[in-house]
Amino acid sequence: MKLPPGPKTPSWLIGLQFESDPFGYMDAIFKDYGDIVTLMFGSTLTIYVSNPLGIKEIFTNTKEITARGELNLGFALMTGNQGVLQLDGLIHKNRRKLLMQSFHGARMQACGRRICELTEKIISKQTFGKPFVAYQTIEDITLRVGIEVVMGLTEGKLSEKIKHLFISIMRYGQSPIDKILRNIFGERNLGRWSPQGYLLYLQQELFQLLLTEVEERRKQADFSRADMISDLIFAENETGQSLSNQEVRDLLLSPIFAAGDASGTAIAWSLYWIHRLPAVRSRLLSELDSLGENPDPMSIFALPYLNAVCNEALRIYPTQLFAFPRLVESPVKVMGYELNPGTILLANIYSTHQREDLYSQPKEFQPERFLEKQYSPYEFLPFGGGSRVCIGGTFALFEMKLILATILSRYELELVSQRPERPKFGGLICYPASGVKMVVHGLRQNKGQLQPLVSGSF
């Protein structure tokens, strides 16, 4: 079997190189070996594909190449054993269909105003003239949207505690001391004071709180509520039976982690690029102003340049660097290479988005490219593709647009520093290394003029 080319670097060294500079490492691999690359991780043969035709072969050939749930068991610690990522076959299709109810058009339109209100409420707490970390603030907004709007948890102590646990889990392992301790203790659970033990403690706390809420909501049996918990409590599985409370709990986890982590990161990157490039900001503000005061959320969603800005942010630094893995089940050809069963295939989203034959000057932030060309789902795939494409991808874009529109239309912001923001790899996502430090100068009128205000918090 002739394999695609690739480095002979030991897997532990690949891990170090990737973690220190993920985008630089992938750029170098693409330059040296092309758009289909073989890497060995122990005895596991893994092939990364960043060729649109090759990605199409992977996503559409569901007979010889499967997207098995067992390939995602590494996420079970955070998303439960019965989360949508871990399921297969008819069960997987049924659960995806059930979750999609919370993201359809009518439901999105109904929660649009609430997203704008939450954004305004949280941004209004910033002190004028005082720097703040945009990523942390946006993460607060996106998690509240996920917990209060999508899941339907009312604002209060329970909602705050669940949000705090989600944030603690998402940020765990990112600090230098966490990484040192992880290297010392590894995956051993030595109680709450060891890295793995503390992570399990956070998980158990979160899982129990969510399970208790599901149990209470089932007892209430309120058919008038329109949110994800209600959808799942009253839903039927593929055999016509109700889902168990544990199944409902696990199905809630992935969408909320995605809402807080991926959406928050994408919006923070968008704010960075918009305020780093005056021409982009000026054109976007002009488009937003054209809607007048208090525009309908669906009108915001339909804005072409805002859509282009969001797409370009997701292209240049995609929150999901790779699509979920696929497994070769029987001999198959991909891009002319004969692959044997057991081979793992990964669509390399980042490197696909960096192809110069698709995106001229790929390192430059140029939203106009999305106004000039319609890209195929194998050329632009920020939410993955095939049977494992992100369920909430459309909602994530909806949320991005409404949060950005609310902030930009109402507030005059500026980056604290013009130094380039660097990506920092943390777990699955590349965050802005400094979190995008910004300052609010005041309220903004439609024509971009500041209203006279006394500096201070709202």
C-alpha positions, -999 to 999 in steps of 0.1 A, spaced: 0 0 0 15 33 -11 6 60 15 5 97 10 37 115 20 44 127 55 70 134 81 87 107 101 86 128 133 77 109 165 42 115 177 52 131 209 73 157 190 45 163 166 23 171 196 48 196 210 52 213 177 15 215 171 7 229 205 34 256 204 23 269 169 -6 249 154 -12 271 124 25 274 116 29 237 119 0 230 96 13 256 71 47 239 70 32 204 66 11 216 37 41 233 21 63 203 24 39 174 17 8 188 -1 -29 185 6 -30 148 17 -5 140 45 2 108 65 11 111 102 17 82 126 4 84 162 18 53 178 4 24 156 -25 45 143 -23 56 107 -39 90 103 -43 109 71 -51 146 69 -68 159 38 -71 195 27 -81 190 -9 -118 198 -15 -122 168 -39 -107 145 -13 -129 159 15 -159 153 -7 -148 117 -11 -145 113 26 -179 129 35 -200 113 8 -186 77 8 -204 64 38 -201 27 29 -163 22 30 -157 53 52 -177 57 84 -180 84 111 -182 61 141 -192 75 174 -165 55 191 -139 77 174 -153 106 196 -152 87 229 -124 111 240 -151 138 243 -173 117 265 -158 131 297 -173 165 287 -204 155 267 -215 123 284 -216 87 270 -250 93 253 -242 126 236 -248 130 199 -211 127 192 -209 92 206 -240 78 189 -243 59 156 -268 47 130 -305 52 135 -300 64 171 -276 91 159 -300 102 132 -330 103 156 -311 124 182 -298 148 156 -334 153 144 -346 160 179 -319 185 186 -325 203 153 -359 213 166 -342 239 188 -324 255 159 -351 258 132 -360 291 116 -391 299 137 -374 291 170 -343 312 160 -365 342 151 -383 339 184 -351 340 205 -334 367 184 -346 396 205 -335 378 237 -299 374 223 -298 411 216 -311 419 251 -285 397 268 -257 412 247 -268 448 257 -272 438 293 -237 424 296 -218 450 274 -235 479 293 -217 468 324 -183 478 309 -167 509 324 -160 536 297 -123 541 291 -113 510 311 -98 481 292 -115 447 293 -109 413 277 -134 409 249 -132 371 248 -143 366 284 -171 390 280 -184 374 248 -180 340 264 -203 352 292 -229 363 265 -227 331 244 -230 308 275 -260 327 287 -276 324 253 -270 286 254 -282 281 289 -311 306 291 -323 309 255 -316 275 240 -319 253 270 -346 274 287 -330 277 322 -343 308 339 -318 334 351 -309 328 387 -285 310 410 -288 277 392 -281 293 358 -251 311 372 -237 280 388 -241 260 356 -224 288 336 -195 289 361 -190 251 358 -191 253 319 -165 281 320 -143 263 345 -143 231 324 -136 250 291 -107 269 306 -92 241 325 -58 231 313 -50 264 295 -28 280 321 10 272 323 6 257 358 -23 234 346 0 221 318 29 215 342 6 196 366 -9 176 337 26 166 326 34 155 362 2 136 370 -9 126 336 -44 111 334 -43 96 369 -71 105 392 -55 112 426 -84 131 441 -97 166 437 -62 181 440 -49 163 410 -56 177 375 -77 147 363 -94 144 397 -104 181 397 -117 178 361 -138 148 371 -151 168 401 -162 197 379 -178 172 354 -198 154 382 -210 187 396 -222 199 362 -238 166 352 -257 164 385 -271 199 383 -283 194 347 -298 160 356 -317 175 386 -331 203 363 -342 177 337 -359 156 364 -377 187 377 -388 198 343 -402 164 336 -423 165 368 -437 199 358 -447 186 323 -452 221 309 -461 216 273 -461 254 266 -424 258 270 -403 261 238 -367 252 245 -343 223 241 -350 206 275 -387 206 267 -381 194 232 -361 164 245 -383 156 275 -414 152 253 -397 136 224 -397 100 213 -367 79 203 -364 57 172 -386 31 189 -413 54 200 -402 55 236 -394 86 258 -357 94 263 -343 88 298 -333 117 320 -297 108 315 -300 107 277 -316 142 278 -288 155 301 -261 142 278 -277 156 246 -277 191 262 -240 192 267 -225 194 232 -247 223 221 -239 243 252 -201 237 250 -202 247 213 -223 278 221 -199 290 247 -166 279 234 -167 279 196 -192 308 192 -174 329 218 -141 324 201 -154 333 166 -171 365 178 -139 376 197 -118 370 165 -144 390 146 -142 420 169 -104 419 166 -104 420 128 -132 445 125 -114 470 148 -80 463 133 -91 471 98 -108 505 96 -122 499 61 -140 467 73 -154 485 103 -166 515 83 -184 494 56 -200 471 83 -212 501 103 -227 517 72 -246 484 64 -259 481 100 -270 518 101 -290 512 69 -315 491 90 -324 520 113 -332 518 150 -341 484 166 -340 463 134 -357 429 132 -332 401 140 -339 384 107 -331 416 89 -297 416 106 -292 379 98 -297 387 61 -271 414 58 -246 404 31 -215 422 43 -220 411 80 -224 375 67 -191 379 47 -173 393 78 -185 364 99 -175 338 72 -141 354 68 -135 352 106 -144 315 105 -122 310 75 -90 326 87 -90 312 122 -116 284 122 -128 274 157 -129 238 146 -95 230 131 -105 195 118 -137 177 110 -146 148 133 -126 117 124 -136 90 99 -126 54 98 -118 33 67 -139 2 71 -129 -16 39 -103 -10 12 -110 24 -5 -93 49 -28 -90 85 -16 -73 109 -40 -58 79 -58 -43 63 -27 -55 28 -18 -62 29 20 -66 -2 42 -92 -7 70 -83 9 103 -69 41 87 -82 73 103 -92 102 80 -94 138 90 -106 167 69 -81 195 77 -104 225 78 -77 251 86 -54 241 57 -83 239 33 -92 275 42 -56 285 36 -54 272 0 -42 300 -23 -61 284 -53 -93 290 -34 -85 321 -13 -61 346 -27 -38 361 -1 -52 337 25 -35 353 55 -53 386 48 -87 393 62 -108 400 31 -146 396 37 -152 407 0 -142 372 -12 -175 359 2 -194 384 -18 -176 376 -50 -178 338 -49 -200 310 -36 -178 283 -20 -188 247 -19 -193 229 14 -159 211 7 -141 244 2 -155 263 31 -165 241 60 -162 259 94 -187 235 110 -173 203 95 -194 182 71 -212 150 63 -232 132 89 -212 148 117 -217 184 106 -224 207 135 -261 207 143 -260 243 155 -240 258 127 -268 280 113 -277 291 149 -240 299 156 -240 323 126 -273 338 137 -259 343 172 -226 358 159 -244 383 137 -268 395 164 -242 399 191 -218 417 167 -246 439 154 -258 448 189 -223 457 201 -211 476 170 -244 495 165 -245 508 200 -209 512 212 -177 528 201 -149 503 208 -112 503 201 -84 477 204 -61 485 233 -31 475 212 -24 473 175 0 445 179 -12 414 160 -33 390 181 -18 355 181 -38 323 182 -33 300 212 -43 264 210 -63 251 240 -78 216 238 -98 217 206 -100 254 197 -75 282 190 -83 312 211 -70 347 208 -38 346 230 -45 378 249 -83 375 247 -86 406 225 -82 435 249 -105 464 241 -119 496 255 -154 511 252 -153 549 246 -190 555 248 -223 551 231 -226 554 194 -252 571 173 -262 557 139 -239 581 120 -210 571 141 -209 601 164 -204 596 201 -231 608 225 -217 630 253 -215 608 284 -199 609 318 -173 582 319 -184 554 342 -202 521 343 -239 517 336 
